[in-house]
Structures are given as C-alpha cells and as structure tokens.
Amino acid sequence: MSEEILGELGFYTLAGHSDAPRDLVGEVRHAERLGLGAAFISERFNLKDAPTLCGAAAAVSERIGIATAATNHNIRHPLVTATFGATMHRLTGGRFALGLGRGFDGLFRSMGLEPIRTAQLKDAATIFRRLWAGQALVGHQGPAGDFPYLQLDATFDEAIPLMLVALGERTLEFAGACMDGVVLHTFLGDEALLKSVAAVRRGAERAGRDPSDVRIWSVLATVGDHIDEADRLKKTVGRLASYLRGYGDLLVRTNGWDPAVLERFRADPFVAGFKGALDARATTAELDHISTLLPEEWMAAAATGTPSQCSATILEQFQLGADSVILHGATPAELEPVLEAYRLQRPVARRETPVNPGRSRA
C-alpha cells in the first residue's frame, strides 16, 4: 500500500447488481492498494445488506473511508441504526460516514412503510446525533416516530458524519442545511451539476453554516474504452435506462432534458414490456436497441474514452464545484489505468482531502 491516498476519489463496491457479495472483499483490498479514498456501499433487499457489507469492508481495510450511500432510516429502528453507526465508527477508527437516502415510495408502500419525507430525515438525523453524543431521548415524538426511551451509552461522544444522497433542488438545499456531506446522482450534465452544488451551498448559507463544511460528491459514470464493449453498454446505456424507468421524470427535469424523449423511451415496446433491471438482464443486442432511444447529450454525462480522457472529465467535476468524485460503475481493477492517468494530473489542492467521506476537513 505504497500509493498516496486519493482522498477525493471513491468507488461503489458491488456496483449495480451482484450475486456474489464476497466480491466486496477483493474489491476493497484492491481499492486500498490503488489508493482510492473511499468505498461506498449501496443497499438492496437481496444480497446487499449495508451493515454486513460495511463490517466486511472495515475488517479487510486499514485506511480507506467507508460510507453507506445509501441506506434508509425507516427500515430499521433508530437505536439499531445508531448502534450500526457507532460500531462502524469504532471499528474503523473514524473512517465511517452514515449516508441516508429517500428510497422509492412505491417500494416502501409495498413493504407497508410510509414514504420518506424531509421532516422525517431531519428528525432521524437529530436522533442519531443525540444518541452518538451520549444523550438519552425520553418521550420523543417526531416525524421519524414516537419513542418512549432511547439511549446507546452515556459515555459516548462520537463524531460520526451524516450524509444524504439527493437529487431534487429542495432536498439538496435541505442537505446543505443539516448534513455533513451530500452524494449527488449519476448522469448529471455540467449545468445540472453546477445547479446542484449551488443548491447545497445555498441551503448551508441559509442555515447559517459555512458552505464549505458540506462535502459534495459528484457521481461520475467512469467507463473507459479499455473495458469490454458489452460491459460498457451495461454500465452506460443499461444503467441510465434503468434510472429513467425508475425516476426518469426527476432526472430529466434536473438535467433540463426534453421530457418528450423520455416519453418515447418509455413507450418503446421493448422497454415497456421488459421485466427486471435493464443493466442487469438486457442482452447486448437489446442494449444496442435502447441506445438508439437515448440522445448523445444524455449519454455524454460520463467519463469515457482513454484513461487520460476519463481523468480529464474527473478534473472537470472539480471545476464545476464538486469537492470529491465517486467513479461509478467500475471495479477497482477497471479503474486502475484511469487512476494512473489521474495521478499525473492531480490538483495539489486535493492532496489534503480526508478519507472519511463525510468530512470536509482533516
């Protein structure tokens, strides 16, 4: 592990759909050897349980930052989630950040849960921070729930960053007001990234905070030409198409794209009739067809081409206001040539970036 740590760069372990959660072990070890600053862990209700994966990442690493991006506060009792955060904090020596998200309303309703609203997120964040500060909550009644008594340990004074995965303008402003870090979304164009960063900073200023205290992560699909063409289609066309089927209206609105194109995409007989996630189950031929439905402008919000070209796109994310960049959709092995190119162009100003993904300063 001789490589200098690139605290400003992260990756998603087990990116997308995975049937082999143990792959995380090799990915985190490889990422740490390469000097990647942070490993982000998403949660899916199949083989991607966030606490289990976070514990595994902590056990096989010594210096890489670890964050959930994201889990949902409403799927576990707050005492359980707070315990998870405190355990990870101690287990990693302070390298962990708890990243929350809104999730999907339809999924929560099918689970018998209420959709997540901003007031609930704010209340949950308050609960976690008070528990990590050793406080007892007695007779708490709030949007996140009613709890007669909550406490972890009266001796606690744990400084654990909270992050929010956010896309909409109001959610970004909220994150700037009360979160330590923000994770944006994949496939944001330049203008959308500028506006998203401005929304976070604006929210911080309105709350009387120093805007630079909120660490903003852009999420950049990083799919170089050195990756097999069929895999590139899955990681670009397939991934964007999956997002468009799930919450395309918000993504299109955020980017200022033409909603008529989205409607034509959704109305396509193949897309309308396809079962499952396109980036996981569609064939190469089917993805080729989908690519004809998506404008080049929509696909351009990614790092593609040679390793040097991918590195140049990463640097542009900083120029557009992001503090850090998640290199999304690629394994550490696939990112290796990109990181080699990036090291030759790395800005001096990024060298002091903390590895904890939720901290803006060492």
C-alpha positions in Angstrom: 0.0 0.0 0.0 2.6 2.5 -1.1 0.3 4.6 -3.2 -0.6 8.0 -1.9 -4.2 8.0 -0.8 -6.6 9.8 -3.2 -9.0 11.0 -0.6 -11.0 13.0 -3.1 -11.9 9.8 -5.1 -14.2 7.0 -4.3 -15.9 4.0 -5.9 -19.0 1.9 -5.3 -18.2 -1.6 -4.3 -20.5 -4.3 -5.8 -21.7 -1.7 -8.2 -25.2 -2.4 -9.6 -26.5 -5.9 -9.3 -24.4 -8.6 -7.6 -24.9 -12.2 -6.8 -21.6 -12.5 -5.0 -21.3 -10.2 -2.0 -18.0 -11.7 -1.1 -16.5 -9.9 -4.2 -16.5 -6.9 -1.9 -13.6 -8.3 0.0 -11.3 -8.3 -3.1 -12.6 -5.0 -4.3 -11.9 -3.2 -1.1 -8.5 -4.7 -0.8 -7.6 -3.8 -4.4 -9.0 -0.3 -4.0 -6.9 0.3 -0.9 -3.8 -0.9 -2.7 -4.6 1.6 -5.5 -5.0 4.4 -3.1 -8.7 5.1 -3.6 -10.0 7.3 -0.8 -13.4 5.8 -0.1 -15.6 2.8 -0.7 -19.4 3.5 -1.0 -21.9 0.8 -0.2 -25.4 0.8 -1.5 -28.2 -1.3 -0.1 -30.6 -3.6 -1.9 -33.1 -6.0 -0.4 -31.4 -9.2 -1.7 -27.7 -9.7 -1.1 -26.6 -6.2 -0.2 -27.3 -5.7 3.5 -25.5 -2.5 4.3 -24.3 -3.3 7.9 -23.0 -6.7 6.9 -21.1 -5.3 3.9 -19.8 -2.3 5.8 -18.4 -4.6 8.5 -16.7 -6.8 5.9 -15.1 -3.7 4.3 -13.9 -2.5 7.7 -12.4 -5.9 8.5 -10.2 -6.1 5.4 -9.1 -2.5 5.3 -6.9 -0.1 7.2 -7.1 3.3 5.7 -9.9 3.6 3.1 -13.0 5.6 4.0 -16.4 3.7 4.1 -19.9 5.0 3.7 -23.4 3.8 3.1 -24.8 5.6 0.0 -27.4 4.9 0.9 -29.4 3.2 3.5 -32.9 4.3 4.7 -33.6 5.4 8.2 -37.1 3.9 8.2 -36.2 0.2 7.6 -34.5 -0.2 11.0 -35.3 1.0 14.5 -33.2 4.2 15.1 -31.5 2.5 18.0 -30.3 -0.3 15.7 -29.1 2.2 13.0 -27.4 4.3 15.6 -25.7 1.2 17.0 -24.5 0.3 13.5 -23.0 3.7 13.0 -21.3 3.8 16.4 -19.9 0.3 15.9 -18.5 1.1 12.4 -17.0 4.3 13.8 -15.1 2.5 16.4 -14.3 -0.5 14.2 -12.7 1.8 11.5 -11.0 4.3 13.8 -13.2 7.1 12.5 -13.3 6.2 8.8 -17.1 5.7 8.5 -19.9 8.0 7.5 -23.6 7.1 7.6 -25.3 8.0 4.3 -29.0 8.2 4.1 -31.5 8.4 1.2 -35.1 8.8 0.4 -35.5 5.5 -1.4 -38.5 4.7 -3.5 -42.1 5.5 -2.4 -43.6 2.5 -4.3 -41.2 0.1 -2.7 -41.9 1.4 0.8 -45.7 1.2 0.3 -45.3 -2.4 -0.9 -43.4 -3.1 2.4 -46.1 -1.5 4.5 -43.9 1.6 5.2 -44.7 5.2 4.7 -42.6 7.1 2.1 -39.8 9.1 3.5 -40.3 12.9 3.8 -37.8 15.6 4.6 -39.2 16.2 8.1 -38.5 12.5 8.9 -34.9 12.7 7.6 -34.3 15.8 9.7 -35.8 14.1 12.8 -33.8 10.9 12.2 -30.6 12.9 11.9 -31.3 14.6 15.2 -31.9 11.3 16.9 -28.7 9.7 15.6 -26.6 12.7 16.6 -28.1 12.9 20.1 -27.5 9.2 20.6 -23.9 9.4 19.4 -23.4 12.3 21.8 -24.4 10.0 24.7 -27.8 11.7 25.3 -31.0 10.0 26.3 -34.2 10.7 24.4 -37.2 10.4 26.7 -40.7 10.5 25.3 -39.5 11.5 21.9 -42.4 12.3 19.5 -41.5 13.4 16.0 -41.9 12.7 12.3 -39.4 9.8 12.5 -41.5 8.1 15.1 -42.5 8.1 18.8 -40.0 6.5 21.2 -40.5 6.3 24.9 -36.8 5.9 25.7 -33.6 5.8 23.6 -30.0 5.7 24.6 -26.8 4.0 23.5 -24.2 4.8 26.1 -24.0 7.9 28.3 -20.2 8.0 27.8 -20.4 8.3 24.1 -19.1 11.4 22.3 -18.8 10.0 18.8 -18.3 12.4 15.9 -19.9 10.4 13.0 -20.7 12.3 9.8 -24.1 12.1 8.3 -24.5 12.2 4.5 -27.5 12.4 2.2 -28.0 11.0 -1.3 -30.0 13.7 -3.0 -31.2 14.8 -6.5 -34.1 17.3 -6.2 -33.3 21.0 -5.5 -35.3 21.2 -2.3 -33.7 18.0 -1.0 -30.2 19.4 -1.9 -31.0 22.6 0.0 -32.1 20.6 3.0 -28.9 18.6 2.9 -26.8 21.7 2.8 -28.7 22.9 5.9 -28.1 19.9 8.2 -25.9 17.2 6.7 -22.1 16.8 6.7 -21.9 15.5 3.1 -24.0 15.1 0.0 -23.9 12.4 -2.7 -25.3 13.6 -6.0 -26.5 11.4 -8.8 -25.0 9.7 -11.8 -25.6 11.2 -15.3 -25.8 14.8 -14.2 -24.8 17.2 -17.0 -22.5 20.1 -16.4 -25.3 22.6 -15.9 -27.2 20.3 -13.6 -24.0 19.7 -11.5 -23.5 23.5 -11.2 -27.1 24.0 -10.1 -26.9 21.0 -7.6 -23.8 22.4 -6.0 -25.3 25.8 -5.8 -28.4 24.4 -4.1 -26.4 22.6 -1.4 -24.3 25.7 -0.7 -27.4 27.9 -0.7 -29.0 25.6 1.9 -26.0 25.8 4.1 -25.8 29.6 3.9 -29.5 30.0 4.8 -28.9 27.8 7.8 -26.1 30.0 9.0 -23.4 27.4 8.1 -20.1 27.7 6.3 -21.0 26.2 2.9 -17.5 24.7 2.7 -18.4 22.5 5.7 -20.6 20.3 3.5 -18.7 17.9 1.3 -20.2 17.4 -2.1 -19.6 14.2 -4.0 -20.4 14.0 -7.7 -21.2 10.6 -9.0 -19.5 10.1 -12.4 -20.0 7.0 -14.5 -16.4 6.1 -15.4 -16.4 3.6 -18.2 -13.2 3.8 -20.3 -12.5 2.2 -23.7 -10.3 -0.4 -22.0 -13.4 -2.0 -20.7 -15.1 -4.7 -22.8 -17.7 -3.1 -25.2 -20.6 -5.3 -23.9 -19.8 -4.3 -20.3 -19.5 -0.6 -21.4 -23.1 -0.8 -22.8 -24.4 -2.2 -19.5 -22.6 0.4 -17.4 -23.7 3.3 -19.6 -26.8 2.7 -21.7 -28.2 0.0 -19.3 -27.6 2.0 -16.2 -29.1 5.2 -17.5 -32.1 3.3 -18.9 -32.7 1.7 -15.5 -32.7 5.1 -13.8 -35.0 6.5 -16.4 -37.5 3.7 -15.8 -37.3 4.2 -12.1 -37.4 8.0 -11.6 -36.9 9.4 -15.1 -39.1 12.5 -14.6 -36.9 13.8 -11.8 -33.6 13.1 -13.6 -34.9 14.6 -16.9 -36.2 17.7 -15.0 -32.9 18.1 -13.1 -30.9 18.0 -16.3 -33.3 20.2 -18.3 -33.7 17.4 -20.9 -36.6 17.1 -23.3 -39.4 15.2 -21.5 -40.8 14.1 -24.9 -37.8 11.9 -25.4 -38.4 10.3 -22.0 -42.0 9.5 -23.1 -40.8 8.0 -26.3 -38.3 5.9 -24.4 -41.0 4.6 -22.0 -43.4 3.9 -24.8 -41.0 1.8 -26.8 -42.5 -1.7 -26.9 -39.3 -3.4 -25.7 -38.7 -1.0 -22.8 -42.4 -1.1 -21.8 -42.5 -4.8 -21.7 -39.1 -5.6 -20.2 -39.1 -7.2 -16.7 -36.3 -6.5 -14.3 -33.4 -4.1 -14.4 -32.1 -3.3 -17.9 -28.5 -3.0 -16.7 -28.6 -6.5 -15.2 -30.7 -8.5 -17.6 -30.8 -6.9 -21.1 -28.6 -8.6 -23.7 -26.0 -6.7 -25.8 -28.4 -6.6 -28.8 -31.2 -5.3 -26.6 -28.9 -2.6 -25.1 -27.9 -1.6 -28.7 -31.6 -1.0 -29.4 -32.0 1.1 -26.3 -29.0 3.2 -27.2 -31.0 4.4 -30.3 -33.6 5.8 -28.0 -31.2 8.0 -25.9 -29.7 11.2 -27.2 -26.0 11.6 -27.3 -26.4 14.5 -24.9 -27.9 12.2 -22.3 -25.0 9.7 -22.6 -22.3 12.4 -22.5 -22.5 12.9 -18.7 -19.9 10.3 -18.1 -16.2 9.7 -18.2 -15.4 7.7 -21.3 -12.6 7.3 -23.8 -8.9 6.8 -23.0 -7.7 6.8 -19.4 -6.4 10.3 -19.9 -9.7 11.5 -21.2 -11.5 9.9 -18.3 -9.1 11.7 -15.9 -9.8 15.0 -17.7 -13.5 14.5 -17.1 -12.9 13.8 -13.4 -11.0 17.1 -13.2 -13.9 18.9 -14.8 -16.1 17.8 -11.9 -13.9 19.8 -9.5 -14.1 22.8 -11.8 -17.9 22.6 -11.7 -17.9 22.7 -7.9 -17.7 19.1 -6.6 -15.4 18.5 -3.7 -14.9 14.8 -4.5 -15.9 12.3 -7.2 -17.3 8.8 -7.0 -16.0 6.8 -10.0 -19.2 5.0 -10.6 -20.0 1.7 -12.3 -16.5 0.3 -12.4 -14.5 -2.1 -10.3 -11.1 -1.0 -8.9 -9.4 -3.3 -11.5 -11.3 -1.4 -14.2 -10.3 1.9 -12.7 -6.6 1.2 -12.4 -5.5 2.8 -15.7 -7.7 5.8 -15.0 -6.1 6.3 -11.6 -2.7 6.1 -13.1 -3.6 8.9 -15.5 -5.2 10.9 -12.8 -2.2 10.9 -10.6 -0.3 12.6 -13.3 -2.9 15.4 -13.4 -4.0 15.5 -9.7 -4.5 19.0 -8.4 -2.3 19.9 -5.5 -5.3 21.3 -3.6 -6.9 17.9 -3.4 -4.0 16.3 -1.5 -5.3 17.1 2.0 -8.8 15.6 1.4 -9.9 13.4 4.4 -10.6 9.8 3.7 -13.8 9.9 5.8 -16.3 10.6 3.0 -18.4 12.8 5.3 -15.6 15.1 6.5 -14.7 18.3 4.6 -11.5 18.9 6.7 -8.9 16.7 8.3 
